[in-house]
Amino acid sequence: MASEKNEHIIHFKARCPLGTNIDFKGKHGTVTTIFNGSLAEKVGIKVGDTITHVNDQPVKGYNRLNKLYGPLMHDEQKVHIRILRNDKDDRRQRQQ
């Protein structure tokens, strides 16, 4: 049975690369790795999150993500990333 994912929006200032590995086999990118001490770790992005939008613009591939996020880092602009997350799995991990 496929688990349902819920939408979340994470807000932060883009001051450096996210510090993730993202797999783009599907329509959107799924986070496969979060590096220790990375911006992604600090703002609450988790392994398994699916990134669907950056500042309300759809992310449909690695190049699109870089085009949307990359320029924001240079001016430390505010960013909101829309993700899909399996909250049931997230709650289970926090309880362990």
Summary of the structure (lengths in Angstrom):
residues: 96
radius of gyration: 13.0
end to end distance: 22.8
largest distance: 43.7
contacts: 243
relative contact order: 0.28
helix: 28%
strand: 34%
